[in-house]
Amino acid sequence: MSRAKTVVSVRTMQRKFLGAAVAGSLAILAACGEKQEETAEVVRPVLFVTAQAESSQQMGFAGSVEPQYSTDLAFRVLGRLIQRNVDIGDMVEKGQVVAMIDPAQLDQNLQAAKADMASAEAQYANAQATEDRQLRLLATRSISQALYDNAKQARDTAAAGLEKAKAALRKAEDERGFAQLKPDFSGVVSAVNVEVGQVVSAGQSIVTVARPDVREAVVDVPDNIAEDVKSGDRFIIFLQADPVVQTEGHVREIAPQADSATRLRRVKITLDEAPEAFRLGTTITALRSDGNHQEQISLPLSALLEQDGKTYVWIADAQSQTVRRQPVEVVRRTGQDFIVQGVEAGQHIVSAGVNSLRDGQKVKLPQGEK
């Protein structure tokens, strides 16, 4: 009985050992399969676009002809306007009287200043004579030094009063001249701000005079395009009413920031040799003429990879069926696209899933695309 139990026990142990061996083999095979699956590289299909060079389009910007130099003329003193000799569009010469205020009060001030001047001169003459007499008496010791000092002090005071009166007279004469408004240069009247009979204050604009010889084209440019415009860039300017009439100019000034409502930036273009037809206020169109029509490549924004402040795109190689990361420079973003430098025409650019790729990764290009 003991022997039979021993045989059964041995057979049981053999079956357990065989089961454990089989289970171990299966586990090893499973682990190998998993390892093979892990080491097998996944070939990922990708979407791409083929980079194509396109000529940059010329963009025209509407604007008007305006003077580069213009001045608001104003009186330096308060008064009532009694005369205005010009109107909008009139040509004026340097020093020509364009307006006048009532000079009555200024005339009275001038007369008062003249009277004060005459009184100061008389006082000075009297003080001077007194000082001379006291000096002679002092020489003969007929008076004390104190009396002469008083006479000399009175003469000095009279001399100071005379200088004050002279300054007041000059001021009154200048103010009398301020009753007439004259431009400092020849030009054309571009604005009139007051009418005869109005009381105007000092510094209030009466008329605006512009120099018609130095003209410029003023246009409003979208903010994203204005970033590419630089001072000195060349433009072709032509009349909207007659495009055959045209001239050239260069950028003189670019607004530092865009208008908050329109997102447009004002650009001023000085006209080099403006024909007579380019009168002030004429509507024009400005067109880039600095040879900025080079080939450019536009890609969808979904193809742009931005990492650590730098920009890249993924280039898919049709021969090796792999991708590589290419540093690029974004020239301009326009809506859903961007203009790029650093990519050659004909290259395949991955256009989706750019954040989940790595250099050298195997990819599958769509059938028929090489």
LUMTORZA-722280 format. One record per residue (C-alpha): x, y, z; residue in one letter. Coordinates in Angstrom, 2 decimals. Layout:
// residues N
X X&Y Y&Z Z&residuo A;
...
***
This chain:
// residues 370
X 0.00&Y 0.00&Z 0.00&residuo M;
X 2.83&Y 2.29&Z 0.78&residuo S;
X 4.46&Y 1.53&Z -2.54&residuo R;
X 1.31&Y 2.39&Z -4.55&residuo A;
X 1.05&Y 5.73&Z -2.80&residuo K;
X 4.65&Y 6.46&Z -3.64&residuo T;
X 4.07&Y 5.72&Z -7.35&residuo V;
X 1.01&Y 7.99&Z -7.42&residuo V;
X 2.96&Y 10.77&Z -5.73&residuo S;
X 5.79&Y 10.54&Z -8.26&residuo V;
X 3.39&Y 10.66&Z -11.19&residuo R;
X 1.64&Y 13.67&Z -9.69&residuo T;
X 4.95&Y 15.48&Z -9.34&residuo M;
X 5.83&Y 14.67&Z -12.94&residuo Q;
X 2.54&Y 16.07&Z -14.18&residuo R;
X 3.06&Y 19.27&Z -12.13&residuo K;
X 6.59&Y 19.66&Z -13.45&residuo F;
X 5.44&Y 19.12&Z -17.03&residuo L;
X 2.63&Y 21.68&Z -16.55&residuo G;
X 5.06&Y 24.21&Z -15.11&residuo A;
X 7.46&Y 23.65&Z -17.98&residuo A;
X 4.71&Y 24.14&Z -20.55&residuo V;
X 3.48&Y 27.30&Z -18.79&residuo A;
X 7.02&Y 28.66&Z -18.67&residuo G;
X 7.51&Y 27.97&Z -22.35&residuo S;
X 4.25&Y 29.72&Z -23.20&residuo L;
X 5.26&Y 32.72&Z -21.06&residuo A;
X 8.64&Y 32.91&Z -22.81&residuo I;
X 6.97&Y 32.72&Z -26.22&residuo L;
X 4.47&Y 35.41&Z -25.20&residuo A;
X 7.25&Y 37.68&Z -23.92&residuo A;
X 9.20&Y 37.21&Z -27.15&residuo C;
X 6.10&Y 38.07&Z -29.15&residuo G;
X 5.53&Y 41.21&Z -27.12&residuo E;
X 9.18&Y 42.21&Z -27.51&residuo K;
X 8.98&Y 41.70&Z -31.23&residuo Q;
X 5.83&Y 43.78&Z -31.35&residuo E;
X 7.56&Y 46.51&Z -29.31&residuo E;
X 10.64&Y 46.54&Z -31.50&residuo T;
X 8.62&Y 46.56&Z -34.70&residuo A;
X 8.44&Y 50.20&Z -35.87&residuo E;
X 5.02&Y 51.55&Z -36.68&residuo V;
X 4.86&Y 53.05&Z -40.18&residuo V;
X 2.61&Y 56.05&Z -39.89&residuo R;
X 0.70&Y 57.46&Z -42.87&residuo P;
X 1.05&Y 61.25&Z -43.21&residuo V;
X -0.63&Y 64.00&Z -45.15&residuo L;
X 1.58&Y 66.46&Z -46.95&residuo F;
X 1.58&Y 69.36&Z -49.39&residuo V;
X 4.12&Y 69.95&Z -52.11&residuo T;
X 5.90&Y 73.30&Z -51.75&residuo A;
X 5.30&Y 75.48&Z -54.79&residuo Q;
X 6.95&Y 78.80&Z -55.51&residuo A;
X 4.54&Y 81.54&Z -56.47&residuo E;
X 5.18&Y 85.11&Z -57.53&residuo S;
X 4.19&Y 87.56&Z -54.81&residuo S;
X 1.25&Y 89.59&Z -55.94&residuo Q;
X 1.41&Y 93.34&Z -56.22&residuo Q;
X -1.02&Y 95.01&Z -53.88&residuo M;
X -2.31&Y 98.51&Z -54.49&residuo G;
X -3.29&Y 100.86&Z -51.66&residuo F;
X -5.72&Y 103.73&Z -52.11&residuo A;
X -4.91&Y 107.15&Z -50.69&residuo G;
X -4.68&Y 110.82&Z -51.49&residuo S;
X -2.10&Y 113.50&Z -52.26&residuo V;
X -1.32&Y 115.71&Z -49.27&residuo E;
X 1.29&Y 118.40&Z -48.56&residuo P;
X 4.37&Y 117.35&Z -46.69&residuo Q;
X 4.60&Y 120.76&Z -45.02&residuo Y;
X 1.60&Y 122.74&Z -43.80&residuo S;
X 1.17&Y 125.38&Z -41.10&residuo T;
X -1.79&Y 126.62&Z -39.09&residuo D;
X -1.55&Y 130.42&Z -39.02&residuo L;
X -2.77&Y 132.11&Z -35.84&residuo A;
X -2.66&Y 135.56&Z -34.24&residuo F;
X -0.39&Y 136.08&Z -31.27&residuo R;
X -2.83&Y 138.42&Z -29.52&residuo V;
X -6.53&Y 138.47&Z -28.69&residuo L;
X -8.82&Y 140.45&Z -31.01&residuo G;
X -11.88&Y 140.58&Z -33.25&residuo R;
X -11.35&Y 139.45&Z -36.85&residuo L;
X -12.21&Y 142.32&Z -39.19&residuo I;
X -10.62&Y 141.10&Z -42.41&residuo Q;
X -9.85&Y 137.80&Z -44.13&residuo R;
X -8.36&Y 138.18&Z -47.58&residuo N;
X -8.11&Y 134.52&Z -48.65&residuo V;
X -10.29&Y 131.44&Z -49.08&residuo D;
X -9.65&Y 127.74&Z -49.57&residuo I;
X -7.59&Y 127.09&Z -52.69&residuo G;
X -6.09&Y 130.59&Z -52.93&residuo D;
X -2.38&Y 130.94&Z -53.52&residuo M;
X -0.54&Y 133.20&Z -51.08&residuo V;
X 2.96&Y 134.67&Z -51.10&residuo E;
X 5.41&Y 134.91&Z -48.24&residuo K;
X 4.65&Y 138.03&Z -46.18&residuo G;
X 1.22&Y 138.60&Z -47.75&residuo Q;
X -1.50&Y 139.80&Z -45.36&residuo V;
X -4.13&Y 137.05&Z -45.19&residuo V;
X -6.17&Y 138.29&Z -42.21&residuo A;
X -6.38&Y 141.17&Z -39.73&residuo M;
X -7.89&Y 141.79&Z -36.31&residuo I;
X -9.23&Y 145.12&Z -35.02&residuo D;
X -6.11&Y 147.16&Z -34.11&residuo P;
X -7.91&Y 149.83&Z -32.04&residuo A;
X -6.87&Y 148.42&Z -28.66&residuo Q;
X -3.36&Y 147.75&Z -29.94&residuo L;
X -3.10&Y 151.33&Z -31.20&residuo D;
X -4.08&Y 152.61&Z -27.77&residuo Q;
X -1.49&Y 150.40&Z -26.13&residuo N;
X 1.10&Y 151.74&Z -28.55&residuo L;
X 0.20&Y 155.36&Z -27.80&residuo Q;
X 0.40&Y 154.67&Z -24.08&residuo A;
X 3.81&Y 153.09&Z -24.50&residuo A;
X 5.03&Y 156.12&Z -26.47&residuo K;
X 3.78&Y 158.44&Z -23.73&residuo A;
X 5.52&Y 156.37&Z -21.07&residuo D;
X 8.65&Y 156.52&Z -23.17&residuo M;
X 8.53&Y 160.30&Z -23.41&residuo A;
X 7.99&Y 160.60&Z -19.65&residuo S;
X 10.91&Y 158.28&Z -18.92&residuo A;
X 13.18&Y 160.25&Z -21.23&residuo E;
X 12.23&Y 163.51&Z -19.49&residuo A;
X 12.85&Y 162.02&Z -16.06&residuo Q;
X 16.20&Y 160.70&Z -17.13&residuo Y;
X 17.23&Y 164.02&Z -18.66&residuo A;
X 16.28&Y 165.85&Z -15.44&residuo N;
X 18.08&Y 163.32&Z -13.25&residuo A;
X 21.15&Y 163.48&Z -15.46&residuo Q;
X 21.26&Y 167.28&Z -15.25&residuo A;
X 20.83&Y 167.19&Z -11.49&residuo T;
X 23.62&Y 164.69&Z -11.11&residuo E;
X 25.95&Y 166.86&Z -13.24&residuo D;
X 25.25&Y 169.93&Z -11.07&residuo R;
X 25.80&Y 168.03&Z -7.87&residuo Q;
X 29.08&Y 166.70&Z -9.22&residuo L;
X 30.36&Y 170.22&Z -9.92&residuo R;
X 29.31&Y 171.43&Z -6.47&residuo L;
X 30.99&Y 168.43&Z -4.89&residuo L;
X 34.21&Y 169.32&Z -6.66&residuo A;
X 34.19&Y 172.73&Z -4.93&residuo T;
X 33.13&Y 171.11&Z -1.64&residuo R;
X 29.91&Y 173.12&Z -1.65&residuo S;
X 27.81&Y 170.04&Z -0.87&residuo I;
X 28.33&Y 166.82&Z 1.00&residuo S;
X 29.10&Y 163.47&Z -0.57&residuo Q;
X 25.70&Y 162.19&Z 0.59&residuo A;
X 23.82&Y 164.76&Z -1.49&residuo L;
X 25.77&Y 163.80&Z -4.60&residuo Y;
X 25.15&Y 160.10&Z -3.94&residuo D;
X 21.41&Y 160.74&Z -3.79&residuo N;
X 21.54&Y 162.59&Z -7.11&residuo A;
X 23.52&Y 159.77&Z -8.72&residuo K;
X 21.05&Y 157.18&Z -7.41&residuo Q;
X 18.14&Y 159.20&Z -8.84&residuo A;
X 19.91&Y 159.30&Z -12.22&residuo R;
X 20.44&Y 155.51&Z -12.18&residuo D;
X 16.77&Y 154.96&Z -11.30&residuo T;
X 15.70&Y 157.20&Z -14.14&residuo A;
X 17.99&Y 155.34&Z -16.55&residuo A;
X 16.41&Y 152.00&Z -15.52&residuo A;
X 12.94&Y 153.49&Z -16.00&residuo G;
X 13.96&Y 154.66&Z -19.45&residuo L;
X 15.11&Y 151.15&Z -20.43&residuo E;
X 11.83&Y 149.72&Z -19.15&residuo K;
X 9.85&Y 152.22&Z -21.18&residuo A;
X 11.88&Y 151.36&Z -24.30&residuo K;
X 11.12&Y 147.65&Z -23.84&residuo A;
X 7.40&Y 148.36&Z -23.35&residuo A;
X 7.37&Y 150.47&Z -26.52&residuo L;
X 9.03&Y 147.73&Z -28.55&residuo R;
X 6.49&Y 145.24&Z -27.22&residuo K;
X 3.59&Y 147.52&Z -28.11&residuo A;
X 4.99&Y 148.04&Z -31.61&residuo E;
X 5.37&Y 144.29&Z -32.09&residuo D;
X 1.84&Y 143.65&Z -30.87&residuo E;
X 0.57&Y 146.27&Z -33.28&residuo R;
X 2.28&Y 144.34&Z -36.05&residuo G;
X 0.63&Y 141.12&Z -34.78&residuo F;
X -2.72&Y 142.55&Z -35.86&residuo A;
X -1.82&Y 141.37&Z -39.37&residuo Q;
X -1.46&Y 137.66&Z -40.15&residuo L;
X 1.24&Y 136.76&Z -42.69&residuo K;
X 2.61&Y 133.35&Z -43.79&residuo P;
X 6.31&Y 132.55&Z -43.55&residuo D;
X 6.32&Y 130.79&Z -46.95&residuo F;
X 4.43&Y 130.79&Z -50.21&residuo S;
X 1.72&Y 128.18&Z -50.52&residuo G;
X -1.95&Y 127.38&Z -50.97&residuo V;
X -4.72&Y 127.84&Z -48.43&residuo V;
X -5.96&Y 124.36&Z -47.52&residuo S;
X -8.32&Y 125.26&Z -44.66&residuo A;
X -10.21&Y 128.26&Z -43.24&residuo V;
X -11.30&Y 128.02&Z -39.62&residuo N;
X -12.90&Y 131.39&Z -38.69&residuo V;
X -15.12&Y 134.03&Z -40.23&residuo E;
X -15.00&Y 137.81&Z -40.11&residuo V;
X -16.53&Y 139.18&Z -36.91&residuo G;
X -15.41&Y 136.39&Z -34.63&residuo Q;
X -13.33&Y 137.17&Z -31.56&residuo V;
X -10.24&Y 135.00&Z -31.75&residuo V;
X -7.80&Y 134.14&Z -28.99&residuo S;
X -4.04&Y 134.01&Z -29.22&residuo A;
X -2.92&Y 130.81&Z -30.90&residuo G;
X -6.32&Y 129.95&Z -32.41&residuo Q;
X -5.94&Y 128.61&Z -35.96&residuo S;
X -7.24&Y 131.06&Z -38.56&residuo I;
X -6.16&Y 129.51&Z -41.87&residuo V;
X -3.93&Y 126.61&Z -42.90&residuo T;
X -1.31&Y 127.17&Z -45.58&residuo V;
X 0.37&Y 124.23&Z -47.31&residuo A;
X 3.40&Y 124.08&Z -49.55&residuo R;
X 2.27&Y 122.63&Z -52.89&residuo P;
X 5.79&Y 122.04&Z -54.20&residuo D;
X 6.58&Y 119.20&Z -51.78&residuo V;
X 3.77&Y 116.65&Z -51.96&residuo R;
X 3.33&Y 113.11&Z -50.70&residuo E;
X 0.94&Y 110.22&Z -51.09&residuo A;
X -0.75&Y 109.15&Z -47.86&residuo V;
X -2.15&Y 105.60&Z -47.81&residuo V;
X -3.46&Y 103.24&Z -45.12&residuo D;
X -1.89&Y 99.78&Z -45.18&residuo V;
X -3.03&Y 96.64&Z -43.28&residuo P;
X -0.92&Y 96.04&Z -40.19&residuo D;
X 0.42&Y 92.63&Z -41.29&residuo N;
X 1.56&Y 94.07&Z -44.64&residuo I;
X 2.97&Y 97.27&Z -43.17&residuo A;
X 5.48&Y 95.16&Z -41.21&residuo E;
X 7.24&Y 94.43&Z -44.54&residuo D;
X 7.32&Y 98.10&Z -45.56&residuo V;
X 10.47&Y 99.97&Z -44.63&residuo K;
X 11.54&Y 103.59&Z -44.84&residuo S;
X 12.94&Y 104.30&Z -48.31&residuo G;
X 10.95&Y 101.55&Z -50.10&residuo D;
X 9.92&Y 102.55&Z -53.62&residuo R;
X 6.31&Y 102.86&Z -54.77&residuo F;
X 4.63&Y 103.65&Z -58.08&residuo I;
X 1.88&Y 106.24&Z -57.64&residuo I;
X -0.83&Y 106.74&Z -60.26&residuo F;
X -4.07&Y 108.67&Z -60.43&residuo L;
X -7.23&Y 106.66&Z -59.96&residuo Q;
X -9.02&Y 108.94&Z -62.42&residuo A;
X -6.30&Y 108.47&Z -65.06&residuo D;
X -3.93&Y 105.54&Z -64.34&residuo P;
X -1.74&Y 106.55&Z -67.26&residuo V;
X -0.52&Y 109.55&Z -65.23&residuo V;
X 1.94&Y 108.19&Z -62.71&residuo Q;
X 5.12&Y 108.93&Z -60.83&residuo T;
X 7.38&Y 107.31&Z -58.23&residuo E;
X 8.05&Y 107.98&Z -54.58&residuo G;
X 9.78&Y 106.63&Z -51.51&residuo H;
X 8.43&Y 105.88&Z -48.04&residuo V;
X 9.15&Y 108.75&Z -45.66&residuo R;
X 7.18&Y 107.76&Z -42.59&residuo E;
X 5.34&Y 104.71&Z -41.24&residuo I;
X 2.92&Y 104.96&Z -38.34&residuo A;
X 4.41&Y 103.14&Z -35.31&residuo P;
X 1.12&Y 101.39&Z -34.53&residuo Q;
X -2.11&Y 100.49&Z -36.27&residuo A;
X -5.43&Y 102.22&Z -35.75&residuo D;
X -7.31&Y 100.39&Z -32.99&residuo S;
X -10.54&Y 100.26&Z -35.01&residuo A;
X -9.37&Y 99.58&Z -38.58&residuo T;
X -6.02&Y 97.83&Z -37.86&residuo R;
X -4.47&Y 99.99&Z -40.59&residuo L;
X -1.19&Y 101.87&Z -40.40&residuo R;
X -0.67&Y 105.19&Z -42.16&residuo R;
X 2.24&Y 105.30&Z -44.61&residuo V;
X 3.51&Y 108.57&Z -46.12&residuo K;
X 5.27&Y 108.38&Z -49.49&residuo I;
X 7.17&Y 111.42&Z -50.73&residuo T;
X 6.65&Y 112.02&Z -54.46&residuo L;
X 9.94&Y 112.47&Z -56.31&residuo D;
X 8.74&Y 114.44&Z -59.33&residuo E;
X 4.99&Y 114.86&Z -59.13&residuo A;
X 3.27&Y 115.96&Z -62.37&residuo P;
X 0.92&Y 118.93&Z -62.19&residuo E;
X -2.04&Y 116.52&Z -62.23&residuo A;
X -1.10&Y 115.34&Z -58.74&residuo F;
X -2.89&Y 118.19&Z -57.04&residuo R;
X -3.52&Y 118.28&Z -53.32&residuo L;
X -6.46&Y 116.08&Z -52.40&residuo G;
X -6.27&Y 113.97&Z -55.57&residuo T;
X -7.15&Y 110.29&Z -55.08&residuo T;
X -4.28&Y 107.94&Z -55.96&residuo I;
X -3.22&Y 104.30&Z -55.80&residuo T;
X 0.21&Y 103.28&Z -54.51&residuo A;
X 1.89&Y 100.11&Z -55.83&residuo L;
X 5.13&Y 98.52&Z -54.63&residuo R;
X 7.91&Y 99.02&Z -57.19&residuo S;
X 11.05&Y 97.94&Z -55.33&residuo D;
X 11.35&Y 94.57&Z -57.09&residuo G;
X 9.56&Y 92.81&Z -54.26&residuo N;
X 8.03&Y 90.24&Z -56.61&residuo H;
X 10.37&Y 87.36&Z -55.86&residuo Q;
X 9.21&Y 83.77&Z -55.70&residuo E;
X 7.70&Y 82.86&Z -52.35&residuo Q;
X 6.36&Y 79.66&Z -50.81&residuo I;
X 3.08&Y 79.58&Z -48.91&residuo S;
X 2.18&Y 76.70&Z -46.56&residuo L;
X -0.86&Y 75.99&Z -44.36&residuo P;
X -0.49&Y 76.91&Z -40.69&residuo L;
X -1.11&Y 73.25&Z -39.76&residuo S;
X 2.35&Y 72.46&Z -41.20&residuo A;
X 4.13&Y 74.82&Z -38.80&residuo L;
X 5.91&Y 73.36&Z -35.76&residuo L;
X 6.88&Y 75.85&Z -33.03&residuo E;
X 9.23&Y 74.69&Z -30.28&residuo Q;
X 11.41&Y 76.67&Z -27.86&residuo D;
X 10.76&Y 79.92&Z -29.70&residuo G;
X 11.88&Y 78.45&Z -33.06&residuo K;
X 9.88&Y 77.40&Z -36.11&residuo T;
X 10.20&Y 74.17&Z -38.12&residuo Y;
X 8.45&Y 72.09&Z -40.74&residuo V;
X 8.63&Y 68.34&Z -41.37&residuo W;
X 9.96&Y 67.34&Z -44.79&residuo I;
X 8.85&Y 63.90&Z -46.04&residuo A;
X 11.38&Y 62.04&Z -48.22&residuo D;
X 9.55&Y 59.99&Z -50.85&residuo A;
X 12.58&Y 57.74&Z -51.47&residuo Q;
X 13.43&Y 56.73&Z -47.90&residuo S;
X 9.85&Y 57.14&Z -46.66&residuo Q;
X 11.08&Y 59.08&Z -43.60&residuo T;
X 10.62&Y 62.59&Z -42.22&residuo V;
X 13.15&Y 65.15&Z -41.02&residuo R;
X 12.70&Y 68.39&Z -39.14&residuo R;
X 13.74&Y 71.50&Z -41.08&residuo Q;
X 14.29&Y 74.93&Z -39.40&residuo P;
X 12.50&Y 77.71&Z -41.30&residuo V;
X 11.84&Y 81.42&Z -41.04&residuo E;
X 8.25&Y 82.64&Z -41.10&residuo V;
X 8.17&Y 85.78&Z -43.24&residuo V;
X 4.50&Y 86.57&Z -42.77&residuo R;
X 1.31&Y 84.92&Z -41.58&residuo R;
X -1.78&Y 85.50&Z -43.68&residuo T;
X -5.01&Y 84.03&Z -42.34&residuo G;
X -4.71&Y 80.22&Z -42.54&residuo Q;
X -1.35&Y 80.25&Z -44.36&residuo D;
X 2.17&Y 81.53&Z -43.78&residuo F;
X 4.99&Y 82.63&Z -46.09&residuo I;
X 8.16&Y 80.68&Z -45.35&residuo V;
X 11.88&Y 80.83&Z -46.11&residuo Q;
X 14.10&Y 77.76&Z -45.80&residuo G;
X 12.00&Y 75.41&Z -47.94&residuo V;
X 12.66&Y 74.53&Z -51.59&residuo E;
X 10.00&Y 74.18&Z -54.23&residuo A;
X 9.00&Y 70.55&Z -54.83&residuo G;
X 9.65&Y 69.33&Z -51.30&residuo Q;
X 6.91&Y 67.38&Z -49.52&residuo H;
X 5.85&Y 69.18&Z -46.32&residuo I;
X 3.84&Y 67.31&Z -43.69&residuo V;
X 0.61&Y 69.23&Z -43.18&residuo S;
X -0.97&Y 67.44&Z -40.18&residuo A;
X 0.14&Y 65.94&Z -36.87&residuo G;
X 3.43&Y 67.82&Z -36.78&residuo V;
X 3.67&Y 67.65&Z -32.97&residuo N;
X 3.80&Y 63.81&Z -32.86&residuo S;
X 6.66&Y 63.13&Z -35.30&residuo L;
X 10.37&Y 62.60&Z -34.72&residuo R;
X 13.45&Y 62.85&Z -36.90&residuo D;
X 13.98&Y 59.79&Z -39.08&residuo G;
X 10.59&Y 58.30&Z -38.36&residuo Q;
X 9.22&Y 55.93&Z -40.98&residuo K;
X 6.11&Y 57.23&Z -42.68&residuo V;
X 3.79&Y 56.16&Z -45.44&residuo K;
X 2.98&Y 58.62&Z -48.17&residuo L;
X -0.40&Y 58.44&Z -49.91&residuo P;
X -0.49&Y 56.08&Z -52.91&residuo Q;
X 0.60&Y 57.64&Z -56.16&residuo G;
X 2.53&Y 60.46&Z -54.42&residuo E;
X 6.26&Y 60.44&Z -55.05&residuo K;
***
